[in-house]
Amino acid sequence: MTSDQSIWTSLPVPAFIIDPDDRISDVNSSGEGFLNASRKAVIGHPVWDQIAVDAPLEEAFIRARQQSTPLFVNDVDVGSGNRAPLQCALQIAPLMGHPGSMIMIISPRELSGRMTRGNTVKSAAQSAIGMAEMLAHEIKNPLAGITGAAQLLSMNISQQDLELTDLIVEESRRIVKLLEQVEQFGNLSQPDFKPVNIHDVLDRARRSALLGFGAHMTIVEDYDPSLPLAYGDPDQFLQVILNLLKNASEAADGSGIIRLRTYFEHSFRLRRSDGSGHSLPLQIEIIDDGPGLPEKIQGEIFDPFVSGKENGTGLGLALVSKIISDHDGWISAESAPGRTVFRLSLRRAPQGTNDKESI
């Protein structure tokens, strides 16, 4: 006979047990994925600090508890501090045998559509990426000619006009850089998966940063030396870490402290809408003491062309998100003035791999 715990763990929708003091006393795997936080991190915390519901729910919730009756709320936006809201249906009911405790189930409306349209959406995304890559390549060719012509003109014009040709060259190069980032999205090849010592990757990224964009930063290492090997493409992991370090350095305006932290979180699992999933126990955090992300874009920072930096392309974090997604991993961000944390959750290398192996 299937145990209650296995049923609870296998539920394909987020579910939470709320104690009489309105604190979370348990959460299933789907709930961890919904909150983008581990069970350990949310147990004991007030439920309304972890789950944001765009509706005046508190009085109805208290009444449902007092009268031991279920509560249903349809078509309401539900989110958390780590993710943008989704339109959901809420089901709340008394937990039998536990006076004052309630069980809450969240059913995102988007899941059924995603499951039925998954292949179509993926195909459309690939077509859009291919079109963007082709356009980027075609636009770069005339830009090279424009840049060359402007440089030739600059040899025989007045100082006043020279400022205009310099502007043409500078802006053309900026557009080329943007197009090169767009082209990277066209790389649909699979990562070169292998066992990776993530501390070797972090060390390479740290040394590279201190020799370049992060020369005036202090980078502190806080590693779990017992961390097992990750599974992925070491070059792509390096690209991700360098990008996050560069963002942290720019946010701190070139001076400040960046902390690189690794640890093992056994309970962290990624669960998809179809109920499948896998463990992501290897955690990497890049923490800076800069001013934090602008509040208005915190829920969209991994979307293309969303940037909190002046003249930013908004493609760096989108590319980071794409790489981590290609590795079946998870990336999240928490930000407040003085502390911004980007967290990567990665798969462990298959069992039997020599833990002393490195990239």
N, C-alpha and C positions, 0 to 999 in steps of 0.2 A: 504493500500500500504506500502511495506517495505521501511523504511527510509534509506537514504544514509549512516547514521552512523551505522546502524545495519549491512548493507552489508559490510561496511569497517571493522567492528569488526569481522565479521564472515568469512572473507577471510581465507582460509586454508593455505596460503603461506605468508611469510614475505613481508610487503609492507611499503614504506616510502614516505612521502611528503618532498621534498627538496625545500627550499625557494631560492630566487634569490642570496642570499649570501652563498649558498652551506651549509646551516645549516638545520638540521632536524626539521621540524615544526610539524610533526605528525608521528605516528607509530602505526600499528595495533597490536592486541594481539599476532599474530604469529611472528611479528617482535620483540616484547619484548622477546619472547621465544628464537628466533634465536640469539639475542644479549646477552641473559641472563642478561637483565637489564630492569628496569621499564621504562615506558613512561616518567615519571617525570625526570628520571636520564639522558635521552638522548635528550629531547627536547631542542633546542637552541644550541646543540653542532655541530661542523663541521662534515659533514657526513663521510668524509674520515678518520676522527679520530676514528669513531665508526665502520666503515665497511672497511675491508681490502680486496681488489680485486687484485689477482695476474695477472694483465694485465695492460698495459699502457692505461688507460681508460680516463684520464682527458681531453685530447684534443678532443676525440670523444664526450665526454659529453658536452663540451663547444659548439662544433659545432652543436650538436643536439638541444641545447637550443637556439642558435642563429637562426637556420633555422626552429625551431618549427617542427622537425621531430623526429620520434621514433628511438631508438637505441636498437639493440639486440646483446647480447654477449652469446655465447654458450660454455659449457664445460670449465668453468673457476673456479679456487679455490676462494671461498669467506669465510671469517671468521671474527672474532672480537677479541678484547683483552681478552675475557672471554671464548673463545671456539676455538677448532681446525678447520681449514678450511674444507669446504665441496665442492665437485664439483657441480656447479650450472649453471643454465641459468639465465641471467639478461635481464629484459625488462625495458627500461626507455623511458618515453614519456612525452611531455608537458602536464601540468595540465590545462584543459580548464577553462577559466574564471579567471585564476590567472597568469598574465604575468610573465615570468621568473621562475616560480615554475615548478618542475618536479615531476613525480611519478615514483618510482623504485620498481619493483617486483622481488623478488628472488625466484627461483624455484629449491630447492635442488634435485639433480638427485637421491639421495638415497631413497627418501620418497616412491616412487611407489614400489620399491623392498621390502622395509620394510613392507609395507602394505600387499603385497601378500605373503611374506614369513614369516610373523610374528609368526604364530603358529609353523612352522617348526623350526625356529630359537630358539624359546622358548623351544621346546622339545629337540633340540640338546644341548642347554645350560644346561638343567636339567640333561641330560645323562652325559655330561662332568663333571658336579659338583658331581654327584653320583659316577663316576669313581674316581675322585680326592679324595673324602671322603674315599672310600674303600681302595685306595692305601695308603693314609696317615695312616689309622688305621693299615694296615698290616705292614708298614715299622716301626711303633713305637715299635712293639713287639720285633723284633731282636735288635733294638737300645737299648732297656732296657737291653737286655742280654749283649751287647757290653759294655755298661756303667758299669754294675756290674762286668764283667770280668776285665775291666781295673782297677777298684777300688780294686779288690782282688790282682791283680798283683802289685799294688803300695805299698802293705804292705811288700814286700820282695825284693825290687830292690834298686839299687843305686840311689843316688840323681840325677845323670845325666839322668838316664832312667826315673826317676819320672816325669821329665818335659814332656816326651812323653806320659805317661799315663794321666797326667793332661790335655794335649792337646786333647787326645781322649775323655775324659769325657766332657770337655768344648764344643768341637765341636758336640758331640752327643746330648748334652742338647740343643744346638742352633738349631740343625736339628729338634729335638722334638718340640721346640717352634714354628718353622716354620710350621711343620705339623699340630699342633693344630690350627694355624690360617687358614690353608687350610681347616681343618675340619669344621670350622665355616661357610664356604661357602656352606657346605652341609646341613645346617639347612634351609630347604625350607618351614618350617611352617610359617603361617601368623602371623604378630605381634598381640599382645593382645591389640586391640584398645580400648581406653577409654579416657575420658577427662583428660588432663594433664596440671597442672600448670607448665609451662616451667621454671619459676623462681625458683621453688622448685628443679627442676632437675639441673639447673645451680648452685644453692647454694650447693647441695650435691657434685657435681663435683668439685666446687671450694675448698670446705673444704677437700676433699680427695686429691686433687692435692697439696695443701699447706702442708699436712702432709706427703707427699711422694716426687714424682719426681719434684714437683714445689715448694719445700720448700724455695728456694732462689729467687723465682719470686715474683713480686708484681702484684696481680690480682685486677683490677679495675672494679667495677660494674657500668654499665650505662644502667639502665633498664627503660622501659616504664611501669609505675605502672598500667596503664589502659589496658594492653595487655590481651585479652581474652584467654580462655583455648585453648590449642592445642589438636589435636586428634591423638593418637598413643600409642605406647608401652613405658611406662616410663623407663623401664629397658634398652631397646634398645636405647632410647634417651640418657640415662646416658652413655652408652657405646660409643656413637658417640662423646659426649662432652668431655669425658675423653680422648679419642683418639686424638682429636684435641688439647686439652690442653697439652697433652704429647708431641705432635709434636712441638707445639709452644715453650714449655720449652726447648726441645732439640735443636731447631733451635737457641735459644738465649743462648745456652750453660749454662743453669741453672740460669742465672741472666738477668733480664730485666723486662719489663712491658707487661702484657697481659690484654687487655680490652675486657670485655664481654658486648655486646650491644644488646638490643632488641628494636624493633619498629614495627609499623603496617604500611603496604604498601598495601592500598586497591586495587590498580590497577594491582598488580602482579598476573599473571595468567599463568598456565602451559597449553600449547596447543599442542596436539599430531598431528601426520601427518594425521590422519583421520578426523581432524576438531574438535574432542571432547577435553574437557579440564575442568579445575576447578581452583578456586581461591586459591592462596597460600599467604595469607596476613601477616602471622606471620614470622618476620624476626629475625634471630639470627646471630650475627657476633662475631667471635673470631679473635681478632686483636693482632698481636705481632710486636715488634720492632726489630726483628732479621734481618739477612742478606738477607732474601728472598729466594725464590725457584730458583734453577738453571734454566736459561732461556731455555735450550734445552729440558727440560721435562715438562714445564709449561702446555702444551696442553695435557699431557698424565698422569698427576699425579694420576688420579682416575683409571687408568688401573692396573691390577694385575702385580706384579713384577717390577714395575717402582718405583725407589726410588732415592732420592737425598742424602741419608745418607750412609756413609761408613758401609758396612755389613748390610744395611737395607734390609728387606724382600720385601718391596713394596706391602704388603698386607693390611696394616693398613687403608690407605685411600680408597683402593678398597672395603674393608669391610664397611667402613663408607658410601661410595656411594651406596652400595647394600642395606644397611638398610634404607637410605633415599628414595631410589627408591621403596622399599617395602612399604613405607608410602605414595607413590604418591607425594613425595616432590621433592625439587630441591636443589642441592649443587653446589656452584661455588667458584672459588678462584681468587684473584687478588694479585699480588706480585711484589714488587720492594724493593730494599735495604732499610731497615729501616721500612718497613710497608708491612705486609702480612695479607690479610683478607680472612677468610673462612666464607662464608655466607650460612646459611641454610634457606630455605623457606618452611614453613609448613602449613598444613591445619588447619583451625579453627574447634573446636568442633561443632557438630550440634547445630543449634539454639534451645533454650529452656533449654540448660544445665546451671546449676547453676554456674555462673562465680566465686563463692567463693570456689568451690570444688577444691581439689588438689589431687596429686597422693597418 
